Amino acid sequence: MMNDNSYVECMIAGKPRPLVVFLKYLMIIMAVFSFIISFLGGGILFMIVFIGCAVGAYFATLNASIEYEYQYCEREVTVDKILNKSRRKRIATFATERIDALAPSKSYHLDEYRRQDKYRTLDYSSGAGEDSTYTMYYDGREKVILEPNRELVDAIKNVAPRKVFMD
């Protein structure tokens, strides 16, 4: 049996969204063309368009590759969002004692929660499909979709055995 101080982490690569990838390449192409036109006599207008497209390309590039890292340490599950494999931001922290239920997304154990329409949905999964996802109902307010590995689910189950289902 694991102790409460165990540390488990799990990294999930997000599925690339086609619209964001398209916007990234569109912004890069528009930035290059507006830069060339501004030097060929287009004036300040195309330089402003270039700056706008360059900023748009930067943000589209950041959001084209998203990964989530789940960490379990000392009765807390934290979720970090990693943009373009370079920028990390902690986006959520969940205390295990405030978890209502954690089960595979298609589990019958979650039927009672699905009938209620009072939960705000937070999706921290890869977006590839519902087969490997778990849904966590947290603090009576949030529905959190995760894609943890078996080790992470086991660690949470050790401290909250009546709230975690693995069917």
N, C-alpha and C positions, 0 to 999 in steps of 0.2 A: 504494500500500500504506500502511495506517495505521501509525503508530508505537505503541510500547507505552504511551505516556502519553495516549492518546486518552481522551476522556470521552464516554460515551453514557448517556442515561437514557431510561427508558420507564415510563409510568404506565398502570396497568390498573385499571379500576373493577370492583369485585366485583359479582356478581349478588346482588341482595337476597334473603336467605333468608326465605321466607314465615313460618316459625315465629317468627323474631326480630321481624319487623314486627308480627305478631299480638300477641306478648308486650308489645311497646312500647306499643301502643294499649290493651291490656288493663290494663297497669300504670298508665297515665295516667288511665284512666276510674276504676279502683279507688281511686287516690289522691284524685281529686276527690270521689268519693262518701264516702270515709272522712273526708276533711277536713270536708265539710259535716255529716255525722252527728256528728262529734266536737264541733262547735259547737252543734248542736241538742240536746245533752244526752247524747251517747254516752259521754262521759267519756274517761279516759286510754287505754282499750283501743283505741278507734278512732284516737286520735292516734298510737299506736304502729304501728297498721296503716298509717296515712297515711305515716309516716316510712319504713316498710319498702317500701311501694309506690312512693314517690318515689325511693328509692335504686334499686329495681329498674327503674323507668322510665329513670333516668339511664344505667344500664349497658346497657339494651336499646337506647336511642337511640344510644349510642356504637357498638354492634356492628351496628346496622341498615345503616350505610353504611361499607363497608370498601373501601379501595383499596390496591393494592400498587405500589410504585415500585422498579424495578430500575435500578441504576446500575453502570456498568462504568468503572473508573478504575484505572490502574496495575496491571493484571493481577489485579484483584479485582472480583468481582460482589457487590454488596450488595443486600439486599432490605429495604425499609422498609414497615411497615404503617401506614396512615393511617386513623384511626378518625373517622368523622363529619366528614371534611374539616377537622379541627382538631387532632388529637393524632397525632403521628408517633413511631414507635418502630422502631429498627433491630432486625430479628429474625434476620437471618442475614448472614454474610459468607463468600464462597466464593473461595478462591485458584484461579486458572486452572490452575496446575501440579498441583493435586490432583483435577482433574476426570477421571473415568474415561471418560465419553462424554456427549455432548449431541447429541440428535437429535429430530426430530418424534416425538411420542408413539406414533404407529403405525408407525414406521420398522422395517424388518427389521434394521437395525444394532443394535437394542436387544434382539434375541431372546435372545442369550446371557445378558444380565442379567435378563431377565424370568423365566427358568427357575429362577433362584436366589431363595430366599425369605428372604434375610438382611438386606434393606434396610428401613430406617425411612422411611416415606413422609411427605414434607412438601409440602403443596399450597399454592402461592402463586399460583394462577391465579384467573381471574374466576369459575370454576365454570360457565361457559356451555356448555362442551362440549370434546371432545377434538380437534376439527379444527385449532385454531390453537395448541395447546399443544406445548411441547417438554418432554422429560424429560431430566434431568441425573442421572447416577449419579456420586456424589461420594465420594471417599476410601474406597471399598469398604464404606461403611456407610449412606449415605443416597440415597434416590430423591427428587429434587426436581422438582416439576411447576411449570413457568413458562409464561408467555405473552408472550415477548419479541417485539419488532419485528425486522424484517430487519437494521436497522443494529446492534442489540445483538448479534445472532448473528454478523454479519460481524466485529465488533470482537473477539469471543471467538475466532472462527475464525482471525483473523490471528495470534494468539499461541499457539493450540493447534490447528493445522490437522489433525492426525491424530486428534483427539478430538471434533471437531465435524462433524456430518453434516447436510446440508440437503435430502436427497432429499425 
